[in-house]
Amino acid sequence: MPDIPRNAIWLPIFAGLCASLVSIGLARFAYTPLIPSLIEAHWFAASDVVFLGAANLVGYLIGALIGHPLAQRTSNRTALRLMMLAVTLAFFACAFPLSVSWFFGWRLLSGIAGGAIMVLVAATVLPHVPASRKGLASGAIFLGLGLGIAGSGTIVPPLLSLGLQQTWLGLGVLALVLTAASWFGWPSSVPHPTVSTPGKSTPTSMNPAVYLLFAQYAFMAAGLVPAMVFLVDYVARGLGAGQHVGALIWVMYGLGAIIGPVSYGFLADRLGAKLGIRLVLVVQAIAVGLLSISSAFAALALLAVIIGSFPPGIVPLALARVHELVPEHHQQQIAWSRATVSFATFQALSGFAYSALFNASGGQHALMFEMAAGAIVVALLLELAVRLLSRRDDKACGCPTAA
């Protein structure tokens, strides 16, 4: 594998940060502060706007499934470049609300690009980074999600003052600039790992705890969707605080998103990923539950920071857990790809489920947050249930009890 000169290591890291910033940080999260304006400008009905938000989540699932096959047909570098171009094109296309199906298709495409980038970006950049800097590089890549969320909260309001169409065009220009800035930062392609791996190994000996992680990760996805989609609308229209206050709360959410990858990575280093996940799930369940009964600005701002740390922060924490459970590199790639698909599947399904429930309930935001808190509690209880079953089986066979 060709090495990158030490003084150029930042180039692929920067490219990875740009990719996560454009494809997920902006493509997904910039949509949330736009929801009230899309409704008020009569671009789409309220029910359609929430439905269109779920299109990106469905695309994310598709992208997670096709990311590796696409890279095998071309190369990781080419696939990543194409996906960033697709997101950029989608921003420009969304400036023209020709129909619900037109908008749905472009939101779907941006989600596909985000899912493909998520499964490819770390595998493309990290092999070229010295072992001593892999943790920092991983944190920097996922920090792009947080920067995108925070950026959407600070960039969207000024753009909206120019008009809704100008906002989409402005986001497209920003995505184009970041795509161009990262274009030559991707490391040169290396021989595909599948060629050099003797026999296509399957994770038959994979630690059973990995499958527990898949299930937990899936319910985490279901738990983060409501705040990701409804938070600004809840503050602006649900509480009647207005678009400006909603944007301020989204900035606080973005601040949490910036803090998340670093703080969650710190938890993984100091406490271990397993205990770190438990702690995070407890805190998130409480925070999301409190969101459903909170209306004071200070409380909403604090909860937004805590909840905002979850979507980008859980990614490096879950990846660290995969590395704890799966020592072999090729198996790690398989496990992480499957974890991403599990996450994306539940994210997409819950996106449509919350959309249907929101419309059926007459726009009850609090109900969405209560359901989200329940999903996070389920993720926490899953591990406890597995531990109890494991102990019962150990006692039945006379085996030593697992720690």
C-alpha positions, -999 to +999 in steps of 0.1 A: +000+000+000+015+033-010+022+057+019+013+093+019+041+117+030+037+128+066+032+164+056+004+155+033-016+133+057-041+162+063-052+161+026-071+128+027-084+137+062-097+170+049-113+153+019-131+129+042-143+158+064-156+176+033-174+144+021-192+139+054-200+176+057-215+178+023-233+145+020-248+142+055-240+173+074-256+196+048-276+172+025-296+158+054-295+183+082-299+215+063-334+203+054-346+205+090-344+243+094-360+246+060-392+227+069-412+256+083-403+278+053-412+251+028-446+249+044-451+286+048-440+293+012-466+267+000-440+248-019-455+216-005-481+206+021-470+199+056-476+162+051-455+162+019-426+181+035-422+154+063-426+127+036-399+143+015-376+144+046-379+106+048-368+103+012-332+111+022-333+084+048-344+058+023-317+069+000-292+065+028-301+028+031-297+023-006-264+040-006-251+019+023-260-012+003-244-001-030-214+018-017-189-011-018-202-026-051-199+008-067-163+012-055-154-022-067-166-013-102-147+019-103-125+028-073-131+043-038-118+077-050-139+078-081-170+066-062-166+093-035-161+120-061-192+109-080-213+109-048-202+144-038-211+156-073-245+139-070-252+157-037-242+190-053-265+185-083-294+176-059-290+209-041-294+228-073-323+207-085-342+212-053-342+249-060-370+242-085-401+226-069-415+212-101-435+184-083-434+162-052-420+133-072-392+156-087-382+167-052-385+132-038-362+119-064-334+144-058-338+140-020-335+103-025-303+107-046-287+129-020-294+102+006-279+075-016-248+095-019-246+100+019-250+063+026-223+053+000-199+079+014-205+067+050-194+031+042-165+042+020-149+073+035-132+058+065-121+027+046-106+050+019-087+074+042-077+055+073-055+029+057-032+057+045-029+072+079-002+061+104-016+040+133-007+068+158-030+092+140-060+070+131-081+081+161-076+117+153-083+111+116-115+092+124-127+120+147-119+146+120-138+128+093-169+124+114-166+160+127-177+169+092-212+158+102-213+181+132-198+210+112-225+205+086-253+205+112-239+236+128-233+252+094-269+246+083-281+264+114-260+295+107-260+296+069-297+287+062-313+317+081-293+344+061-299+326+029-337+324+036-337+362+038-329+361+001-356+336-007-362+298-005-349+292-040-318+312-034-312+291-002-311+259-022-288+275-048-265+288-021-262+253-005-254+240-039-226+265-044-212+256-010-213+219-018-196+226-052-168+245-035-162+218-009-163+191-036-137+210-057-116+216-026-115+179-018-112+167-054-074+160-053-072+152-016-084+116-019-056+091-017-046+072-048-065+040-053-050+008-041-057-028-052-092-038-040-090-056-007-113-083-021-087-093-046-059-097-021-081-115+005-077-152+001-111-167-004-140-144+004-142-149+041-176-146+057-181-136+094-191-171+105-169-168+136-179-132+143-185-125+180-223-128+187-221-095+205-217-079+171-253-088+163-264-072+195-246-040+184-264-042+150-298-043+169-288-015+193-275+006+164-308+001+146-329+014+176-305+043+181-313+053+145-350+051+153-344+073+184-325+101+167-349+107+137-376+128+154-353+155+168-334+154+135-366+161+115-390+178+138-369+199+162-370+232+144-407+228+134-415+219+170-400+252+183-411+274+154-446+262+149-454+237+177-444+261+205-452+292+184-417+307+191-411+315+154-385+307+128-357+328+144-359+310+178-362+276+159-330+285+141-312+294+173-322+260+188-309+243+157-276+261+162-274+246+197-282+212+182-253+219+158-230+228+186-238+195+202-230+178+169-196+193+169-189+182+204-203+147+199-176+129+179-148+142+202-166+136+235-180+102+225-145+091+212-131+102+246-157+080+263-146+051+241-110+056+250-115+061+288-144+038+295-144+014+266-170+015+238-194-009+255-198+011+287-197+043+267-227+032+247-246+023+279-239+058+294-249+076+262-281+057+258-292+065+294-284+102+289-301+104+255-333+086+266-337+112+294-329+142+272-353+131+244-380+124+269-376+158+285-378+175+251-415+164+248-424+184+279-400+214+276-409+248+263-385+272+281-357+285+258-329+276+282-341+241+287-346+236+249-311+249+242-295+226+267-314+196+255-306+205+219-269+204+227-272+170+244-294+155+217-274+170+189-243+152+201-260+118+194-262+115+156-226+122+147-211+110+181-226+075+180-208+068+147-172+067+161-185+051+193-202+022+174-171+019+151-149+016+182-172-011+195-168-030+162-131-028+166-133-041+202-154-071+191-138-079+157-100-080+157-095-090+120-094-060+096-115-076+068-141-088+092-142-052+107-151-039+072-179-064+069-192-057+104-192-020+099-209-022+065-236-044+081-240-020+111-244+009+087-271-010+067-289-019+100-288+017+111-299+030+077-328+004+075-343+014+108-337+051+100-356+049+068-385+028+082-388+050+113-387+081+090-418+070+072-434+057+104-429+090+122-442+108+092-474+088+091-478+091+129-472+128+128-499+133+101-523+109+118-519+126+152-526+161+137-490+172+141-483+162+177-445+168+181-444+156+217-456+122+207-427+119+182-402+126+210-418+102+234-416+074+207-379+083+202-372+080+239-388+046+239-367+034+210-335+045+229-347+027+260-352-005+239-316-002+226-305-001+263-327-030+274-316-052+245-281-056+261-296-062+295-319-089+281-290-106+263-269-105+295-297-121+315-302-148+289-265-154+288-262-158+325-292-182+326-276-203+299-242-203+317-259-215+349-278-242+330-245-256+315-224-249+346-202-225+326-184-196+342-206-165+342-196-139+315-184-106+328 
